[in-house]
Amino acid sequence: MGTTSTIADFFTRIRNAIAVRKDTVEIPASRIKIQIASVMKEEGFISDYEISPDQKGGKIKIHLKYFYPEPKQKISVIRGIQVISKPGRRIYLKVDEIPQVYGGTGTLILSTSKGIMSSNKAKLLKVGGEAIAKIW
């Protein structure tokens, strides 16, 4: 699996855990996945994440975030995730090409020369980069 396909797997595992309303999901760790989890926490899409080492390089335990509009009703803060760059088709954006995601309620995760960050932070730092995924 290439880097981007492991990222697609990362988001698929999160999507699947949300579909069955799990509180946590464990994913094999890598530096890029840890950085993506960090951005997701900063932007308020997950409540927390932990890194636990093992023989194969470690695991990330992601604590998913839900809200409860009524008792016994559990709705995920993450409404959708869309992977943008794929191994065969990389999408690069200049700072002025970075779109708003769902009217500003979502974010675009970018891999920039200054590291992995949200579209909001990239605009502040005036850097473009490879669009990894949209989360709303």
C-alpha positions in Angstrom: 0.0 0.0 0.0 1.2 3.5 -0.9 1.1 6.4 1.5 -2.2 7.8 0.1 -3.9 4.4 0.1 -3.0 4.0 3.8 -4.5 7.4 4.4 -7.7 6.3 2.6 -7.7 3.2 4.9 -7.3 5.5 7.9 -10.4 7.5 6.9 -12.4 4.4 6.0 -11.8 2.9 9.4 -13.0 6.2 11.0 -16.1 6.2 8.7 -16.9 2.6 9.6 -16.5 3.2 13.4 -18.9 6.1 13.1 -21.4 4.0 11.2 -21.6 1.5 14.1 -21.4 4.3 16.7 -18.2 3.2 18.3 -16.5 5.5 20.8 -12.9 4.6 19.7 -11.2 3.1 16.7 -7.6 1.7 16.6 -5.6 2.3 13.4 -2.0 1.3 12.6 0.2 4.3 13.3 2.4 6.3 11.0 3.8 9.8 11.3 1.4 11.2 8.7 -1.7 9.6 10.4 -0.6 11.0 13.7 -0.4 14.5 12.1 -3.8 14.1 10.5 -5.3 13.0 13.9 -3.7 16.1 15.4 -5.4 18.4 12.9 -8.7 16.6 13.4 -8.4 17.2 17.1 -7.5 20.9 16.6 -10.5 21.4 14.3 -12.8 19.7 16.8 -13.7 16.6 14.8 -12.4 14.1 17.3 -12.2 14.4 21.1 -8.7 12.9 21.5 -6.1 10.4 20.2 -3.5 8.2 21.9 -0.4 6.5 20.5 0.4 3.1 21.8 3.7 1.4 20.7 3.8 -2.3 19.6 6.1 -4.5 17.6 4.8 -3.3 14.2 5.2 0.5 14.7 2.3 1.3 17.0 -1.4 2.1 16.9 -3.4 5.3 17.1 -6.5 5.1 19.2 -8.9 7.8 18.1 -11.6 8.9 20.4 -14.6 9.8 18.3 -16.7 12.8 19.2 -20.5 12.7 19.3 -23.3 15.0 20.3 -26.6 14.0 21.9 -29.6 16.1 20.7 -32.0 13.8 22.6 -31.4 11.0 25.1 -30.4 7.7 23.4 -29.6 9.6 20.2 -25.9 9.6 19.2 -24.8 11.8 16.3 -21.2 12.0 15.1 -19.6 15.4 14.8 -18.0 14.1 11.6 -20.8 14.3 9.0 -18.6 13.2 6.1 -15.0 12.5 5.0 -13.8 12.6 1.4 -10.3 11.6 0.3 -9.1 14.0 -2.4 -5.6 13.0 -3.5 -5.1 9.4 -4.6 -2.0 7.6 -5.6 -2.8 8.0 -9.3 -4.2 11.6 -9.0 -2.6 14.1 -6.7 -4.4 17.4 -6.2 -2.2 20.4 -5.4 -3.7 23.8 -4.5 -2.2 27.3 -4.3 -3.2 29.3 -1.2 -5.7 31.3 -3.2 -7.3 28.1 -4.6 -8.1 26.6 -1.2 -11.9 26.3 -1.1 -14.2 26.7 1.9 -15.6 23.3 2.9 -19.4 23.3 3.6 -19.6 27.0 4.1 -16.8 27.0 6.7 -18.2 24.2 8.9 -15.8 21.7 7.4 -12.1 21.8 6.7 -9.6 20.6 4.1 -6.5 18.8 5.4 -3.4 19.8 3.4 0.1 18.5 3.3 2.2 21.6 2.9 5.9 22.5 3.1 5.3 23.4 6.7 3.6 20.1 7.6 0.1 18.7 7.6 -2.5 21.4 8.6 -6.1 22.5 8.1 -7.1 24.8 5.3 -7.7 27.6 7.8 -4.1 27.4 9.2 -2.7 27.1 5.6 -4.5 30.3 4.6 -3.2 32.1 7.7 0.4 31.0 6.9 -0.2 31.7 3.2 0.9 28.2 2.0 -0.6 25.9 -0.5 0.0 22.1 -0.8 -1.5 18.7 -1.6 -5.1 18.4 -0.7 -5.4 15.1 1.4 -9.1 15.1 2.5 -12.2 17.1 3.2 -14.0 16.6 6.6 -17.3 18.2 7.5 
